[in-house]
C-alpha cells in the first residue's frame, strides 16, 4: 500500500481539479431544455403532486426514474432557487468521478508525481471540452450516470450493482450485460450466476416501477422519439467517430499501444471495453446520438486512456531530457486545446442564460394572457413547463402527451424534429385543434402552407427569444380566431 507521502500528489492534483471544475460548473450553467422536465417533476414531488410533469396527468416524462428523486437532495438543501445550485452538484459529480474514482482505479498504488502529471495533462482538455463540460453538465442525469458507471465498470466488487443503473438511464442495463459478458469470457460461473439474477431482477423491478407510477413500462421520451425520422447511416458514422475516443488521439494511441503490447492489460480493461462497444452499438444501430449521450462514454474511455498511460510509463524509463521534453510538449498541447475550446464553453453558457430569461418572459406572457383551460401547441417543452407550471401544454412530439405520440405513431411516415412538415402540421391541427400555437422561424413557412392554419389562426404576439440563432431568434404566438 502507498504511504500518505506517496499519495500527496494524487490528493493535491485531485483537489485542484475538483476546485477548478466546481468553479467552472458554478459560473457556467449549461441547462438543456429537457433538464427542466426533470426539475419540474422534482418540484411537483416536493409539493405533494407526485412524480409527474403536470398535475393530474401521470405521464412517464422523465427518461430517468431515479433522477427527479435524486434532485430532492439539492431541492431540500437549497430551497426555492435550488436549480441555481445544480451546476455545483453536477460539476462536483463529474470532478469526483474523474479525480477520486478514475485516478485511483487507473493508477498503481504508488503514484509517481511525474507519471501523474503526464497522464493528466492530455486528459484535462478532454474533461473541459465543450462536448463534455457543456453536455455532461447540462442539468440532465448525465453526471449521476457518469459517476455511477465509473463506480460499477472499474471496481470488480461493484459490478454486481451494474444492472441497477437502469434506474438512472434505461440503457444503463448495458453495464450489467457488459459485466456478465466479462464473466462469461473469464469463465467465472459464480459471477455469471449473480449477475444473471441481478439482470433479471433489475429489469423486472424497473418495468414494474414505471408501470406503477405511470401506467407505462417505457419512458414517454422513448415512445415519442421513436416517431422521429432517423438517418441510420449518419448515426453509425457518429458512433464510429466516437469509438476512437471522440478524437482524443493521445489517450487513444496509448490505449492501442498498451492493448497490443501487454497481454495482462487486456484482461484488466475487459469490462469497460465491452461496455463501450455495447453502448456504441446501441445508439448507432438502435437509438440515436443526441449530444448528451456522448459523455457517458468517457466513464470508460478516460479509464482506458489513463490505465494505458500509467502502464506504459511504468514499463519505460525516460531520461531527464526526455522527461522535460515530454512535459513541455504536453503543457503546450493542453494549453492550446483549452485556449481553443473554452470560448465555446463560455458561449454555450451565455446562450443558456439568454434562453432561460426569454423562456421566463414567454411563459409569463402566456400565463397572464391565455386562459388556463386553453391548449398550447409547442416544441420544445422543458423551460416553458418550468416557468409556466399552470399552462396546458400539448408538446410535439409527445414527451408529456401520450395522445400526441400515439397519434404520430400511426402516421405512415416518420416525423421531423421540429414542426417543419406541412402535412404533419395539418393532421395535428385537424386532430387536436390547439387553441394556441408557438412557432419558431423555421416552422412558420410550413404552417403557412397549411389550409387549416391559415383559416383558423391569427398572429397575436411576437417575442424575441434567442437572437444569436436564426432558427430561434423569435417566437410567434398564434391564436384561434375566436380567442382574439
N, C-alpha and C positions, 0 to 999 in steps of 0.2 A: 504494500500500500504506500501511496505517496505521503510524504510528510506535509505539515502545514506550510513550511517554507517552499516546498516544491509546488504547492498549489497556489501560491501567491499570484503568479502570472495569470492563471486561469480566473481567479477571483477578481483581479484588477481589471482585466480586459472585459470580463462579463459585466462588471458593474458599469464600466464606461459605456459599453454598448447599450445596456439597459437604459441608462440615463439619457443617452443621445436619442434613442428611438422613442422613448416616452415623450421627450421634448418635441420631436417631430410630429408624433401622433397627436399630441395635445394642441399644437399650434396649427395643424393642417387636417381638419376633418375631411373625409372623403366619402361621405354617405352616398350610397346608391339609392335610387328611388325605392327599390324593393325592400330595402332595410326598414323603411318606415312602416311596412306591413307588420313586421315582427314587433316593432316598437309599439304600434297601436294595440296589438294583441296583448303585449305585456301590460300596457296601461289599463286595458279592459279587465285583465285578471286582477289587477290591484283594486279596481273599482267594484269588483264583485260581479261583473257582467259575464265573465267566463273567457276561456281561451279562444276568442274569435275576433274577427276584424270589426264586425258591425253588430250592434245589439239586436238580439232576437234572430240572428242569422248565423247558425253554426256551420261555417264553411272552412275546410282544411286549407286556409290561405297561405300559411307559412310552410315552406318545404320542410323545415326542421321542427320536429315535435318538441325537442328539448330547449331550443334557443330562446323562445319567448319566456319560458320559466327561468332559464339561466339569467336573463336580464332583470329578473326581480331583485337580484342582489344589488346591482348599482341603483336600481329604481328605489329600493327601500333605504339605501345608504345616503343617496343624494337628493331625494325628494323631487319636487316639481320639475326642475330643469335637468333631470337625470340623463337625458340623451346627450347633453353637452359633455358628459364625462365618458361617453362610450369610446372616444379616441384613446383616453388613458387606459381603459380596460383592454381594448383590442391591441393597442400598441404594446402594452405590458405582456399580453399573452404571446405575441409574436416574439418579443425580446426574450422572454423566458424559454420559449420553445427553441430558439436559436442558441442562446447563451448557456442555459443550465442543463438542457437535455442533449442537444446535438454535440456540444463541445465535450460534455462528459462521456457520452457514449461513443463518439467517433475517435477520441484521442486515447492514447495509452495512459496508464495510471501516473506515470512520471512524465509530466509535460515539460518539454524544453521551451524556454521563452521564445527563442528564435523560431522554432518549429511552429509554435502557436501563432506568431506574427505572420509567418509565410503562408500558413493555411487560411488565416482570417482575412488578409488583405484582398485576395481575389474574390472573397465571398461578400465583402461589405457592399460593393456596388450592386451586387445581385439583391441583397437584403433591402437596400434603399432605392432600388429601381422603381419607376412608375408602375410597372406591371405587378410588383409585389406590394409596395407600400400603399399604392392607391387601391388596387383591387383587394388586397389582403386586409386592409384596414377600412373597409367600406361600410361598416355597420352591420354587415351580414354575419352569418355564423362562421365565416371562413377562418377567423383567428382561433376560435374554440376548436374547430375541426382540425386545423393545422397542429395545434398543441396536442390534441388527443392522438392524432396519427403519429406524431413524433414519439409519444409515450409507448404506443402499442406496437409500432413497427420495429423499433430498435431495441426493446427490452424483452428478452425471452420470457421473463416472468409475467409480463403484462399482456402478452399476445392472446391469452385466454379471454381477455376482455374485448379484443378487437372486433368480434361480430356485433357488439353492442353499440358501435359507432353509428349504426343505422339510425339511432335516435337523434343524432346530430345532423346527418345527411343520409338520404336513402342509399346512395352509393357507398356509404361508409361500411356497409356489409361486405364490400370487396376486401377490406382489410382482413376480415375473418377468413375469407376464401384464400387470400394470399398466405396466411399463416397455416391453413390446412394443407395447401399445396406444398409449402415448405416442409411440413412434417411428412407428407407423402414421399417427397424426393429423398428425405433423410431417413425414411423407413422408421419413423417414430410412431408406432402404433398407439401408444398411450396418449400422446399428444393429439393424434388424429381423432381418437375417440372423444376426448374432452372438447375439442373444437367442434366436432360434428354436433354434439349436444348443444353447445352454445350457439352455433349457427342456426339450428332449427328453433331453439327457444327464443332467440332474439328476433328472428323473422316473424314468428308467431305472435309474440307479445307486441311488437311494433305494429303489426296489422290489426290486432285487437284494440290497441290503444287508439289508433286512428279511427277505427270504426266506432268505438265507444264515445269518443269526443265529438266526432264529426259525421258519423254515418258513412264513412268512406275509408277504404284501405289505402288508396293512393292520394298523395297531396294534390290539391287542385291545380297547382302550377304545372305538374306533370301532365295532367289531363288537358289543360289549356294550351300549353306549349306544343303538345303533340299535334295540334291542328296547324301549326306553322309549316310553311314550305322550308325544307332544309336541303341545301346543296351538299349532298353527302360527300362528293369528291372534294369540295372545299374543306369540309370538316376533317377529312382524312389528311389532307395536306397540312392543316393546322396541327393535327396530332403528331405528324411526322416532324414538324419543326420544333414542337415542344419536347419530343423524345430526345433530342440532342441537348438536353439540359437548358432548353429555352435560349440557345445561342450563347451560353456562358462557356466559352471554349477552354479556359484554363481548368476549371473543375472537371469538365467532361474529358479532356485529354488525360488528366490524372487518373480518372476512373478507368478509361480504356487501357492505359498502361498497366495499372495495378491488376486489373482483371486478367490481362494477358500474362503478366509476369509471375503472379503469386497465386498458386492453386488454393491455399487456405483462405485467401481474401475472398474468393468467390463464395465459399461457404458462409463467411461472416456476413455478407451483404445479400444473402439469398432472398429473404422475405421482403425487405424494402424494394428490391429489384423486381420481384414478382408482382408486388402491389402496383408499382409504377406501370408495368406492362398492362395489367388488368385495367387500371384507371385510364390509360391512354386508349386502349381498345374500346372501352365502354363509351367514352364521349366521342370518339372518332366514328364508331360504327353504329351505335345505338341511340345516342343523345346528340348534343351539340355543344360546341365550345363557347359558352358565354364567358366573358373575361374573368369573372370571379371563380371559375372552375380551374384556372391555371395555378394559382398559388399553392393549393394543397399538394401539388406535385413536388413542391420544394421540401416538404417533410421528408421525402425520400431522396431527392437529388442533392440537397445540402449535406445530408448524412453520407451519401455515396461519395461525393466530392471531397468532403473533409476526411473521411475514413481513408480514402485513397491517398490524399496528401500526406497524412501522418504516416501511413505505411511506407510510402516512397522515401520520405525524409528519414525514417528510421533505418532504412536499408543503405542509404548512401551518405557519406560524409563529404562536406564541402570545405574547401579551403577558405581562409579569411577573405581573400579577394572575391572568390565566387559568392560567398555569403553576402558581402556588401553589394555586389552587382545585382544579386537576386533581390535583395531588399529594396534597392533603389528602383529597379525595374517594376516591382510590384507596387511601390508607393506611387510612381508616376502613372501606372495603369489605373490604380484605384482613384487617384485624384482626377484623372481625365474623365473616367466614367461618371464620377459624381458631378463634376462640372457640367457634363453633357446632360445628365438625367434630372438633377434636382430642379432646374427651372420648370420642367414639365410637371414635376410633382407639385410645385407651388401653384402652377396654372390650374391644375386639376382641383386643388383646394379652393382657390378663388372662385372657380366655376361652381363648385358645390355650394358655397355661401350665397352666390347670386341666385341659384335655383331655389334654395331654401327660403330666401327673402321673397322671391317672386311667388312661390307656392303659397306662402303665408298670406300675401296680398290677394292672390286669386281665390283662395279658399275663404278668406274674409268677405270678399265681394259676393261670392256665391251664397254664403251663409246669410248675408244681410239682404240679398236681392231675390233669392229663389225660395219659394215655399218648401218646407221640409218634405212634403209628400211627392214633390216632383222629381222625376228620374233624370239623372245627368249621365250622358254617354261620354266616356273619355278613355284615353290611354296616354301616359301611364297613370298608375293608381296611387302609389305609395305616399308621396308627400302630400297630395291633396287630401287623402284619407286621414293623415296625421293632423293636419291643420284644420280640417273640416269634418270632425267626427260625426256630426249630425246630418251630413249630406247623404242623400240617397243616390249612390253611385252605381252605375252599370258599366263595368270595365270591359274593355276589349283587350285580350281575347278570352277573359273569364277567370282571372286569378282569384276573384272573390264571388264570381257568379257561375254557379253550376249550370243555370239555364243558358247562359251565353256559350260556354264551352261545349255543352251538349248540342246546342243548335248548330254551331260551326262544325262540329264533328260530322254532321250528316250532309255537309256541303260536298259537292262532287270534286272539289279541288282544294288544295292546301292554301292557307291564307298568308298574306304578307305580315310583317312585324308591326306595321302601322296601318291606319285606315286609309290606305292609298289605292285600293282597288274599287272602282265604281260599282262593279257587280256585287261584291261583298257588302259594300256600304248600303246598296239599295235593298238587299234582302234583310239586313239588320234593321234598317229604318222601318220597313214594312212589318216586320215581325214584332219588334219591341216597342216601336213608336215612342222613343225617348222624348221628354219634354224639352231638354236642353242638350246641346252638343258642344263639346270643347274641341276646337280644331287647331292643329299646328299648320304652319305654312305649307308643308309638303302634302297635307291631307286636303287642303281646300280645293285644289283643282279636281281631285277625284270626286268630292262631294258635289261640286258644281256641275258635274256630268250626270248627276242622279236626279231623275224627274221628281221623285218623292221629296228630296231635299229642297229643290227649287220651288216646289209647290207649297210646302208646309212650313218652312223655316225662314226666319229673318234675323239678320245680324243685330245683336243687342249691345255688344261691348267688345272692344279690342284692348288687350292689356299687354304691355311689354313683359317679356319673360326672361329670355336669355340672349341678349344682343350679340354675344360672341359667336353664336352658332346660327347660321341662316335657317336651318331646319326647325329651330325652336326659338327664334328671336321674338316671337309674339304668339299670343293665343287669342283666337276669335271665339266669342261666345254667341251661339245661335240659339234662338228660342222658337218654339212653335208659335204661329201667328196669334192664336187665341190667348197666349200668355203676355204678349207685348201690349 
